[in-house]
Amino acid sequence: MKAVLGMTWASWRTVSLVALWGAVGGWTMAASPPTDAVVCQSSAGEWSAACLRQRYAGTPDTWPRPTVDAGITWQELGLVPEHAPEPAGNPSTPAKVELGRKLFFDTRISRKGEAACVTCHQPAKSFTDGKALAVGDERMQGRRRSQTLFAAPFSTHGMFWDGRAATLEQQVLMPIANTFELNHSIDQVTASLRQLPDYRPMYEAAFGPREPRSDDVAKALASFVRTIRPEPSRFDDFLKGQSQALNDREVLGLHLFRTKARCMNCHSGPVMTDFQFHDLGLSFYGRRNQDLGRFEVTRDKAHLGQFKTPSLRGVSKAAPYMHNGIFPTLIGTLRMYNNGMGNVSGAPGDPYVPRKSPHIQKLGLTEAELQALLAWLQTL
């Protein structure tokens, strides 16, 4: 029988038990092959909690195949790795991490001493600041929302919403010089480090007895950012095999995330991002708040209106949402996705009209399904 069906005994046993329950309960499922998306839903649209729990009882490699479009490279959801990749030129050391941590929380690296990295990246808010648009030194307001840092340790290219920094070492220095953020020069920061007695022993422990340099500041800050991880969650417990860590509605939300809601097209892997850039139709093209995203860096028309996919780890604490903080609540954001997100219009033949990603489509989720999806996201 295994030779005919191409299935292991364990997978055949799982499908058989679930199919038997379904015959009694009145719902249907796609049982061939067993890795395809399971319906677990009656003809009246009611979901079977028992079916879903059966299909998600094992490790993620046994879960139903997610709904992703052709050509999408995706990773299964999983536990966030303990260690992040390090560039050859900046291996991590405890002393370097501690120096970076001190710099991250120190307002003295801003020109007027009113802001620090933590001003926009607060641990209690999933390393965002809770504002629609970031606010830096002297209350200067930027044009985009502070992005969570949970994906930063694992991103190997295109940092920021628009990808303008190639590496984390480049990225950590840019807010220091940005007039809307810390509004300071890196030379002035390193000069301050030479004068501040509390930094001298930490600097020497990290880099030895030499004068502070800008690339040292970058290395220390990047080393600290690479240690940032989301707090352990109930979903992590579920991934470890604790099947009761999620209730029935949350398991349904997980299934919807991976299938009907199409979220895995962009949000996959342990930190739930593809590290790519997409246009959701929110560039406000031709309007006062126009932001063309990655195109403003590359001048490639293929990048018009594209922004980097953020991590969904800790998403319920990271409001408001999108690059411009336009959606104040998570349920409101889900409803916009359900409706196919924004639309962009322009004059006929205008070559600069951004093209919304084909992966963004109307979903047809019911209100109960939206609430289940919300409930699961809140477990992150």
TAFEN-V815635 format. One record per run of one state. SS is the DSSP state (a for helix, b for strand, c for the rest). FROM is the first residue (numbers start at 1). TO is the last residue. If there is no record, write none. Layout:
# TAFEN-V815635
ss=SS from=FROM to=TO
ss=SS from=FROM to=TO
This chain:
# TAFEN-V815635
ss=c from=1 to=1
ss=a from=2 to=5
ss=c from=6 to=8
ss=a from=9 to=25
ss=c from=26 to=26
ss=b from=27 to=28
ss=c from=29 to=40
ss=b from=41 to=42
ss=c from=43 to=46
ss=b from=47 to=47
ss=c from=48 to=48
ss=a from=49 to=55
ss=c from=56 to=59
ss=a from=60 to=62
ss=c from=63 to=93
ss=a from=94 to=105
ss=c from=106 to=106
ss=a from=107 to=109
ss=c from=110 to=116
ss=a from=117 to=120
ss=c from=121 to=121
ss=b from=122 to=122
ss=a from=123 to=125
ss=c from=126 to=127
ss=b from=128 to=128
ss=c from=129 to=134
ss=b from=135 to=135
ss=c from=136 to=136
ss=a from=137 to=139
ss=c from=140 to=140
ss=b from=141 to=141
ss=c from=142 to=151
ss=a from=152 to=154
ss=c from=155 to=158
ss=b from=159 to=159
ss=c from=160 to=164
ss=b from=165 to=165
ss=c from=166 to=167
ss=a from=168 to=177
ss=c from=178 to=185
ss=a from=186 to=195
ss=c from=196 to=196
ss=a from=197 to=207
ss=c from=208 to=213
ss=a from=214 to=225
ss=c from=226 to=233
ss=a from=234 to=239
ss=c from=240 to=242
ss=a from=243 to=245
ss=c from=246 to=247
ss=a from=248 to=258
ss=c from=259 to=262
ss=a from=263 to=265
ss=c from=266 to=276
ss=b from=277 to=278
ss=c from=279 to=292
ss=b from=293 to=293
ss=c from=294 to=294
ss=a from=295 to=298
ss=c from=299 to=300
ss=a from=301 to=303
ss=c from=304 to=305
ss=b from=306 to=308
ss=c from=309 to=314
ss=a from=315 to=317
ss=c from=318 to=320
ss=b from=321 to=321
ss=c from=322 to=326
ss=b from=327 to=327
ss=c from=328 to=329
ss=a from=330 to=338
ss=c from=339 to=366
ss=a from=367 to=377
ss=c from=378 to=380
